[in-house]
């Protein structure tokens, strides 16, 4: 599964890459160079970030599922027990 950005996110990413090169590396890069770098990051690095995000999301959900009995539990046939306490 290829990781793709929306047109707006892609434009913002390219602008950010060009700004990074200009301000941090004091180099100007063109649109083609920025596009090639973004494509490389999306193909080479983004899957690692994506996989980690999925792993973290699974761990979060599993923690919640383990606690579901305590969180989502109502006593059964408790009506008469309330009356017996009076």
GUTORMAR-617079 format. One record per residue (C-alpha): x, y, z. Coordinates in Angstrom, 1 decimal, m for minus. Example, Ala and Ser with C-alpha at 12.3 -4.5 7.8 and 13.67 -1.06 7.14 Angstrom:
residues 2
pt px=12.3 | py=m4.5 | pz=7.8
pt px=13.7 | py=m1.1 | pz=7.1
This chain:
residues 86
pt px=0.0 | py=0.0 | pz=0.0
pt px=1.5 | py=3.3 | pz=m1.1
pt px=1.3 | py=6.2 | pz=1.3
pt px=m0.1 | py=9.2 | pz=m0.6
pt px=m0.8 | py=12.8 | pz=0.5
pt px=m3.6 | py=14.9 | pz=m0.5
pt px=m2.8 | py=17.7 | pz=m3.0
pt px=m3.0 | py=20.3 | pz=m0.3
pt px=m0.8 | py=18.3 | pz=2.1
pt px=1.7 | py=17.6 | pz=m0.8
pt px=1.9 | py=21.3 | pz=m1.6
pt px=2.5 | py=22.2 | pz=2.1
pt px=5.1 | py=19.5 | pz=2.4
pt px=7.0 | py=20.7 | pz=m0.7
pt px=6.9 | py=24.2 | pz=0.6
pt px=8.2 | py=23.0 | pz=4.0
pt px=11.1 | py=21.1 | pz=2.4
pt px=12.2 | py=24.0 | pz=0.3
pt px=12.0 | py=26.3 | pz=3.4
pt px=14.0 | py=23.8 | pz=5.4
pt px=16.8 | py=23.7 | pz=2.8
pt px=16.8 | py=27.5 | pz=2.5
pt px=16.8 | py=28.2 | pz=6.2
pt px=18.7 | py=25.3 | pz=7.8
pt px=21.1 | py=24.3 | pz=5.0
pt px=21.3 | py=27.6 | pz=3.3
pt px=20.6 | py=26.0 | pz=m0.1
pt px=17.9 | py=26.6 | pz=m2.5
pt px=16.3 | py=23.6 | pz=m4.1
pt px=13.8 | py=23.6 | pz=m6.9
pt px=10.3 | py=22.1 | pz=m7.2
pt px=11.6 | py=18.9 | pz=m8.9
pt px=14.3 | py=18.3 | pz=m6.2
pt px=11.8 | py=18.9 | pz=m3.4
pt px=9.3 | py=16.5 | pz=m5.1
pt px=11.9 | py=13.8 | pz=m5.5
pt px=12.9 | py=14.1 | pz=m1.9
pt px=9.3 | py=14.0 | pz=m0.7
pt px=8.6 | py=10.9 | pz=m2.9
pt px=11.7 | py=9.3 | pz=m1.4
pt px=10.5 | py=10.0 | pz=2.1
pt px=7.0 | py=8.7 | pz=1.4
pt px=8.3 | py=5.5 | pz=m0.1
pt px=11.2 | py=4.8 | pz=2.2
pt px=10.4 | py=6.3 | pz=5.6
pt px=6.7 | py=6.8 | pz=5.8
pt px=5.9 | py=3.0 | pz=6.0
pt px=8.0 | py=2.8 | pz=9.2
pt px=6.1 | py=5.8 | pz=10.7
pt px=2.8 | py=4.3 | pz=9.6
pt px=3.5 | py=0.9 | pz=11.0
pt px=4.5 | py=2.4 | pz=14.4
pt px=1.3 | py=4.4 | pz=14.4
pt px=m0.8 | py=1.3 | pz=13.8
pt px=1.1 | py=m0.6 | pz=16.5
pt px=0.5 | py=2.3 | pz=19.0
pt px=m3.2 | py=2.4 | pz=18.0
pt px=m3.5 | py=m1.3 | pz=18.5
pt px=m1.9 | py=m1.1 | pz=22.0
pt px=m4.2 | py=1.7 | pz=22.9
pt px=m7.3 | py=m0.2 | pz=21.9
pt px=m6.1 | py=m3.4 | pz=23.5
pt px=m5.6 | py=m1.6 | pz=26.8
pt px=m9.2 | py=m0.3 | pz=26.7
pt px=m10.6 | py=m3.8 | pz=25.7
pt px=m8.9 | py=m5.4 | pz=28.7
pt px=m10.6 | py=m3.0 | pz=31.0
pt px=m14.0 | py=m3.3 | pz=29.3
pt px=m15.5 | py=m5.7 | pz=32.0
pt px=m14.8 | py=m3.1 | pz=34.7
pt px=m15.9 | py=m0.1 | pz=32.6
pt px=m19.0 | py=m1.6 | pz=30.9
pt px=m20.6 | py=m3.8 | pz=33.5
pt px=m24.0 | py=m3.6 | pz=35.2
pt px=m25.0 | py=m5.9 | pz=38.0
pt px=m27.7 | py=m8.3 | pz=37.0
pt px=m30.9 | py=m9.1 | pz=38.9
pt px=m30.0 | py=m6.3 | pz=41.4
pt px=m33.5 | py=m5.0 | pz=41.9
pt px=m34.4 | py=m7.1 | pz=45.0
pt px=m31.0 | py=m6.7 | pz=46.5
pt px=m31.7 | py=m3.0 | pz=46.7
pt px=m35.0 | py=m3.7 | pz=48.5
pt px=m33.4 | py=m6.1 | pz=50.9
pt px=m31.0 | py=m3.3 | pz=52.1
pt px=m33.9 | py=m1.2 | pz=53.4
